[in-house]
Amino acid sequence: MSRDAVPTVFVTGASGFIGLELVKVLVASGFQVYGLVRSPESKRRVQRAGGTAIRGDLLVPGQWQDEAAADWVFHIPPSAGARVPFWKRAKRVGCTRARMDEHLLDAVAAGATRRVVYVADSLCYGATGPRPVTEDELSLSRGRGWCLAPSLDRLDGYVISGLPVVTALPGCVYGNASWFRDRIAAPINDGRRVVQFGAASPWLSPIHVHDCARALIHVAAHGEVGGRYFLANNEQVRLNEFAQTFARLTNQQLRVWRIPARAARLLCDRRLTDYAGGDHAYSNIRLRGTGFRFRYPTLEQGIKELLRAPDE
């Protein structure tokens, strides 16, 4: 990046949970940020975060592709439909993701973009078991791997052709504008029961949304081209620890409604349902090897920060 010019960044999914936090952190770090949005409300959210909103749709080629030729590009594809069983929509998901990727990556491939951070879904690694897996242990036979792995494989072709792509795989991202607020904080604050699934709570690899945004920027600057990086805290926690920790820190009673894990898809959003479906434990040794340091390395520290700034 030129020392005389303000570095530019293009972010897809800029109005989403992770994308909006990323825009805020980038703006605070002195970047000129352009965020791709589809609706007037999304445009207003990005503008309030300090970014410049660009109207467009990843599925539809258009003028937005000219704006994508920034110094850094962060590609955060939207998640697929919420309540349709994944096996029924898997083919559509794969085709849709391929079109989105093609429209963006082909647009920036001929430019002077210095780094592309592709934000992939770590759930494509499937249920891992309690032992943290590394980025090299993607299995096509479990979870979403057989459907979404082709998208990751296609990135190798772009890297070979010279596009500087780094892949980031966030773990269980939590914050005040996420499933944590709707399924943990709000029920406890209102005196309602928190839904929990099955007899044994699964293991997860959490990361505070602010640390997630910081880690994305870090791998853009320090990650190896062609490399994959799990973004997650050092220690795994059980899913029910989110509610237990929040209730303890706010000195409130925790009331639980325990239901069979198989009923989760009928009652909850897709993200929480996926977390409840089995252990999702990821090793962050590769991320830490780049020198990244967490601001909220434990779940307790992260939830304390959410309580300090409940509206952020």
C-alpha positions in Angstrom: 0.0 0.0 0.0 1.2 3.5 -0.8 2.3 5.6 2.2 0.8 8.6 0.6 -2.7 7.2 -0.1 -5.3 6.0 2.4 -5.5 2.2 1.9 -8.8 1.0 0.5 -10.8 -2.0 1.6 -13.8 -3.7 0.0 -16.1 -5.8 2.2 -18.9 -8.1 1.1 -21.5 -8.9 3.6 -20.7 -5.6 5.2 -24.0 -5.1 7.0 -23.9 -8.6 8.6 -22.9 -9.5 12.1 -19.2 -10.1 11.4 -19.0 -7.7 8.4 -20.3 -4.7 10.3 -17.8 -5.2 13.2 -15.1 -5.6 10.6 -16.1 -2.2 9.0 -15.9 -0.5 12.3 -12.5 -1.9 13.2 -11.1 -1.1 9.7 -12.4 2.5 9.8 -10.9 3.0 13.3 -7.6 1.7 11.9 -7.6 4.4 9.2 -8.8 2.5 6.1 -11.2 3.8 3.5 -13.9 1.1 3.6 -16.4 0.3 0.9 -19.1 -2.2 1.9 -21.4 -4.1 -0.5 -25.0 -3.9 0.5 -28.4 -4.8 -1.0 -31.0 -2.8 0.9 -31.4 0.8 2.1 -31.3 -0.4 5.7 -28.1 -2.2 5.1 -26.7 1.0 3.5 -27.6 3.0 6.5 -25.9 0.5 8.9 -22.7 0.6 6.9 -22.7 4.4 6.8 -23.3 4.6 10.5 -20.2 2.4 11.0 -18.2 4.9 9.0 -18.0 3.0 5.7 -19.1 3.9 2.2 -22.0 1.7 1.1 -22.0 0.3 -2.4 -25.3 -1.1 -3.7 -25.1 -4.4 -5.5 -25.7 -8.2 -5.3 -23.0 -10.8 -5.4 -25.2 -12.9 -7.6 -25.6 -10.2 -10.2 -22.6 -8.7 -12.1 -22.7 -4.9 -12.1 -21.0 -1.6 -11.4 -20.1 -2.8 -7.8 -17.4 -5.0 -9.4 -15.5 -1.8 -10.3 -15.4 -0.7 -6.7 -14.2 -4.2 -5.6 -10.7 -3.4 -6.9 -9.4 -2.3 -3.5 -6.0 -2.8 -1.8 -7.7 -5.4 0.5 -10.8 -7.4 -0.1 -12.8 -9.3 2.6 -15.3 -11.7 1.2 -18.0 -12.7 3.7 -20.6 -14.7 1.7 -24.0 -14.8 3.3 -25.3 -17.9 4.9 -27.8 -20.1 3.1 -31.4 -20.5 4.1 -32.4 -20.9 7.7 -34.9 -23.6 8.3 -34.6 -25.9 5.2 -32.7 -29.1 6.0 -29.2 -28.6 4.7 -29.2 -31.9 2.7 -32.2 -30.6 0.7 -30.5 -27.3 -0.1 -26.9 -28.5 -0.4 -26.6 -28.4 -4.2 -28.2 -25.0 -4.4 -25.9 -23.7 -1.7 -22.8 -25.0 -3.6 -23.9 -23.5 -6.9 -24.9 -20.1 -5.3 -21.6 -19.9 -3.5 -19.7 -20.6 -6.7 -21.5 -17.8 -8.6 -20.8 -15.3 -5.8 -17.2 -16.2 -5.6 -16.7 -16.1 -9.3 -18.4 -12.6 -9.7 -16.1 -11.2 -7.0 -12.8 -13.0 -7.5 -12.8 -12.6 -11.3 -13.5 -8.9 -10.9 -10.4 -8.4 -8.6 -8.1 -10.9 -10.3 -7.0 -8.5 -13.0 -6.5 -5.6 -10.6 -3.8 -4.6 -8.1 -5.5 -6.1 -5.0 -2.8 -7.0 -2.5 -4.8 -9.4 -0.4 -8.2 -11.2 -0.5 -9.5 -12.7 2.8 -12.1 -15.4 2.0 -14.3 -16.0 5.1 -15.4 -19.6 4.9 -17.9 -21.5 7.2 -16.0 -23.6 9.7 -19.0 -25.8 10.0 -18.0 -27.4 6.7 -15.6 -29.4 8.8 -18.6 -31.1 10.4 -18.8 -32.5 13.9 -15.1 -32.8 14.9 -15.4 -34.6 18.3 -13.9 -33.0 21.4 -10.3 -33.0 20.1 -9.6 -29.7 18.2 -8.9 -30.3 14.5 -6.5 -28.4 12.4 -7.2 -26.6 9.1 -5.8 -29.6 7.2 -8.4 -32.0 8.5 -11.3 -31.1 6.2 -13.4 -34.2 5.6 -15.6 -34.5 2.5 -17.6 -37.3 4.2 -19.0 -35.3 7.1 -21.0 -32.1 7.7 -21.0 -29.6 4.9 -17.6 -30.6 3.7 -18.8 -32.5 0.6 -20.8 -29.4 -0.5 -18.7 -26.4 0.5 -15.2 -27.9 0.1 -15.4 -27.4 -3.7 -15.5 -23.6 -3.0 -12.4 -23.9 -1.0 -10.7 -26.0 -3.7 -11.5 -23.4 -6.3 -9.6 -20.9 -4.3 -6.4 -22.9 -5.0 -6.9 -22.2 -8.6 -7.1 -18.5 -8.0 -4.0 -18.6 -5.9 -2.1 -20.5 -8.6 -3.1 -17.9 -11.1 -1.6 -15.2 -8.8 -4.5 -13.9 -6.7 -3.3 -13.5 -3.1 -6.1 -15.3 -1.3 -6.0 -16.2 2.4 -8.9 -18.3 3.9 -10.3 -17.5 7.4 -12.5 -19.9 9.2 -14.2 -18.3 12.3 -15.4 -20.5 15.1 -18.4 -19.8 17.2 -18.6 -16.0 16.9 -20.6 -14.3 19.7 -21.6 -10.7 20.4 -24.5 -8.5 21.2 -25.9 -8.5 17.7 -26.0 -12.3 17.3 -27.6 -15.5 18.4 -26.1 -14.8 21.8 -28.3 -11.9 22.4 -31.5 -13.6 21.2 -31.0 -17.0 22.7 -28.9 -16.3 25.8 -29.0 -12.7 27.1 -32.6 -11.8 26.3 -34.2 -14.8 27.9 -32.2 -14.5 31.1 -32.8 -10.8 31.3 -36.5 -11.3 30.8 -36.7 -14.2 33.3 -37.5 -16.7 30.6 -36.0 -20.2 30.1 -33.0 -20.7 28.0 -33.3 -23.5 25.5 -30.6 -26.2 25.8 -30.3 -29.3 23.7 -29.7 -32.9 24.6 -28.2 -34.4 27.7 -24.6 -33.5 26.9 -23.7 -30.0 25.8 -21.4 -30.0 22.7 -17.9 -28.5 22.8 -17.4 -25.3 20.8 -14.5 -23.0 19.9 -15.7 -19.5 20.6 -14.4 -16.1 19.6 -15.7 -12.6 20.5 -16.8 -10.7 17.3 -14.4 -7.9 17.9 -11.5 -10.4 18.1 -12.8 -12.1 15.0 -12.7 -8.8 13.1 -9.2 -8.1 14.4 -8.1 -11.6 13.4 -9.4 -11.1 9.9 -7.3 -7.9 9.5 -4.4 -9.7 11.1 -4.4 -12.6 8.6 -4.8 -10.1 5.8 -1.5 -8.5 6.9 0.4 -11.6 8.1 -1.3 -14.7 6.8 0.3 -16.8 4.1 -1.2 -16.7 0.7 -3.1 -19.9 0.1 -3.2 -20.6 3.8 -6.3 -21.4 6.0 -6.7 -20.1 9.5 -9.2 -21.1 12.2 -10.2 -18.0 14.2 -11.1 -19.2 17.7 -10.0 -18.9 21.3 -7.3 -21.1 22.8 -9.8 -23.1 24.9 -13.0 -24.9 24.0 -16.2 -24.4 26.0 -19.5 -26.3 26.2 -22.5 -24.6 24.6 -24.3 -24.4 27.9 -21.4 -22.4 29.4 -22.6 -19.3 27.5 -25.8 -19.2 29.5 -24.1 -20.2 32.8 -21.5 -17.5 32.5 -23.9 -14.8 31.5 -26.3 -15.6 34.4 -23.4 -15.7 36.9 -21.9 -12.4 35.8 -25.3 -10.6 35.9 -26.3 -12.3 39.2 -29.5 -13.7 37.7 -31.1 -17.0 37.9 -30.6 -19.4 35.1 -33.8 -21.3 34.1 -33.4 -24.0 31.5 -35.7 -25.7 29.0 -33.9 -28.8 27.9 -35.2 -30.4 24.7 -33.9 -33.3 22.5 -31.1 -32.2 20.1 -33.2 -33.5 17.2 -35.9 -31.0 17.9 -33.5 -28.0 17.6 -34.3 -27.4 13.9 -38.0 -26.9 14.7 -37.3 -24.2 17.4 -34.1 -22.4 16.7 -32.2 -20.5 14.0 -29.8 -22.4 11.8 -26.6 -21.2 13.4 -27.5 -22.3 16.9 -29.0 -25.6 15.6 -25.7 -26.4 13.8 -23.8 -25.7 17.0 -26.1 -28.0 18.9 -25.6 -30.9 16.4 -22.2 -32.0 17.8 -18.7 -30.9 18.9 -17.1 -28.2 16.8 -13.5 -27.8 18.2 -10.8 -26.0 16.2 -7.1 -25.5 16.9 -5.9 -21.9 16.6 -2.2 -22.8 16.7 -1.7 -21.6 13.1 -3.3 -18.3 13.8 -1.2 -17.8 17.0 1.9 -18.7 15.0 1.3 -15.5 12.9 1.6 -13.4 16.1 -2.1 -12.7 16.8 -3.1 -11.9 20.3 -6.6 -12.0 21.6 -8.2 -9.1 23.4 -10.8 -11.4 25.0 -9.1 -14.8 25.2 -11.7 -16.4 27.5 -15.5 -16.6 27.4 -15.8 -14.8 30.7 -13.7 -11.8 29.5 -15.7 -11.6 26.3 -19.1 -11.7 28.0 -17.9 -9.0 30.5 -17.1 -6.8 27.5 -20.6 -7.4 26.1 -22.1 -6.3 29.4 -19.9 -3.2 29.4 -21.1 -2.1 26.0 -24.6 -3.8 25.5 -25.6 -1.6 22.6 -22.5 -2.1 20.5 
